[in-house]
């Protein structure tokens, strides 16, 4: 996280949903392999929640617009 104040305390930019990060730097080849291993493990444990083909590395995630009702009205 580059700016903790913005990520955690900003109404317009704070996370509205949990992302899978695992504390792994996925910008490296080793990090991507480790992240994929963790993702596949979770997909085996809970296939109804996580599908193997839905993998998105944290550094490739696009910013999402909140679905929270008040945010939608204000935005």
N, C-alpha and C positions, 0 to 999 in steps of 0.2 A: 504494500500500500504506500503510495507516494505521499498522500496527504491525509493523515488520519482524521483531522477535523472534518474534512469534506466527506470522507468515506463513512464516518460513523454518526456525525451530528448534523449533517446538512439534510434538510427535508427533501430537497430535490435530487440529491445525489447519493444518499445513503442506501445501503442494500435493502431491498424489499423482499428478497428471497435468498436462501442459502445457496452458495456455489460450492462445488467440490474443488478444493485446492490441495489438501493433504500436506501443505507446507513444502511442496516440491517445486523447484525451479524448472519449469518445462521449456525454457528457452535453450537448454542444452540437450544433446542427443541422449545422454544418460538419464536426465530428468524426464524426458518424454517416455523412455522405456519404463522407468520406475512408476510414473503416473499411469501408464497403460496397464501395468501389472496390478496396481491397486484398483483401477477401474474394473478390470476383468474379475478380480476377486469379489468386489461388491456386486457385480452383475451375476456371478454364480450364487452368491448368498441371497440376493433379493432380485430375481429376474423380473418380478412384477413391477418393481420401481425403477430399475436401471437396466437399459439394454446396451449391449456391447457396441452396437453401431451408432449410439448417440454420443460417443465420446467427443468432447471439445476441450482442448487444452486451455488452461486458465489465461495464458498470454494471448490466445486467439479469440477469447470471448468478446462479443460486441456488447456495448452498453445497452441496457434494457430500459424501457420506459415503464415506470411503475403502473401497476394495475389497481393501486389503492384508490378508492373512490374520491377522497378529498383531493388528492394529488391530480386526478383527472379533471375535476371541476376547476381547480386553480390553474392548471396548465392550459 
